[in-house]
Amino acid sequence: QVQLVESGGGLVQPGGSLRLSCAASGSIVRINAMGWYRQAPGKQRELVAAITSGGVTNYADSVKGRFTISRDNAKNTVWLQMNSLKPEDTAVYFCKLAYSDYTRYGVDYWGKGTLVTVSS
């Protein structure tokens, strides 16, 4: 049993900020990486930012310099600080967990998503 609890989405004006959080729990032996993806209406789901358990990060070009991903390995939690938000950032944001349990390696698990709306 694995659970992901996402929070922090909402409505903000352009130029504003939001902080998303994703907490993982359950039968997890090791977290390989956690990340955030987003999907706008009619668009493909795309990577926003990801971070390994060792702290190596990866960002989409469109969010570099504006978004920052961080993690607390002890709490199995990842945060996405989003600054200087633009209308084109509007999407459902999904937390993705890449983990291993006692019998499997490299298992992917997705959260249900949290809506971010950037509009004036």
N, C-alpha and C positions, 0 to 999 in steps of 0.2 A: 504494500500500500504506500503510495506516494501522493502527496498533496502539494499544490502550489497556491499560495494566497497572494493575489495581486491587489495593490491599492495605489491611490494617488492621482488617478485620472480625474478630469473635470473640464470645465470651461474657463479659458483664460483669453485675455486680449493679446493681439500681436505685440511682441516684445516682452511678454510676461514670462513667468517661470512656473514649472511644476516639478515635483519630485515623485517618481514612481518607485515602489518597493515590491519585491517579490521574495517571499519566504518559503523555503522548501522544508518538508518534513516527511517522515516515514522511513521505510526500509532502505536507507541510503548508506552504503559503505563508503563511497567516495564520490564527490562531485568533481567532474572533469572540467566543466565550464557552465556558466549561466549567461544568458543574454536576453536582449529585447529585440523583438521583431515588430513590424507594424504593417497593417493592411488598410488602405483607404478604399472607399466604395469603388468597385469596378477595377481595382488594381491588384497586382500580385503582391503577396506577402514578401517583405524585404527585411534584410538585416539592418538593424539600427546600431546596436553596440553589443559586444560580448566581452567576457572576461573569464580567464581560466582561474583555477584555484590557486595558481602561482602568481596571479596578478597581471598576466599579459593581456592587453586589451586590443580590440579591433573595432573600428568605427566606420560607418558609411561616410563617404565623402561629403554628403549633404549635411551632416550634423557635426563634422569635425570643428572644434573650436567653440561649439555651442552646448553640446551634451557631454556629460561625464558619467562614466559607469564606475561603480565601486562595489566592494563586497566585504562581508564579514563572514569569514569561513566558520568561525565558531558558532554563529547563529544561522548558518546556511541561508543567508540573505544577500540579495543584490539590490542596489539602488541605481536609478537613472536620474541624474539631475539634468533637467532640460531648461536652458536659458535662451533668451532671445528667440522665443518661439515665433514661428511663421504660420500663416494659414495653411501652407502646404504640409505642415507637420500633423495636421488633423488626420487621425486614423484610430483604429483600434490597436492598442499595443499589447502584444503577447509576450509573456515570459517563457523562455525555453530553458529547460534543465537537461544537461547531458551528464549522466551519472552511471555508476555501477552499483548493483546490489550484490548479495552473496553468491548469486549464480549467473549473473549476466554482466556484460561489459558494454559500455558505450550506448546505453539506452537513452533515447530521447523522450522527453515528456513536456507537454505544452500546458500552459495555463489557459484559463477561459477568456482572458483579455480584459482590458480596461480602456474605456473610451477617453481620448484626448481631443478636445475641440478648441481650435484657436480661431477666434472670430471677434470682431468689434461690433 
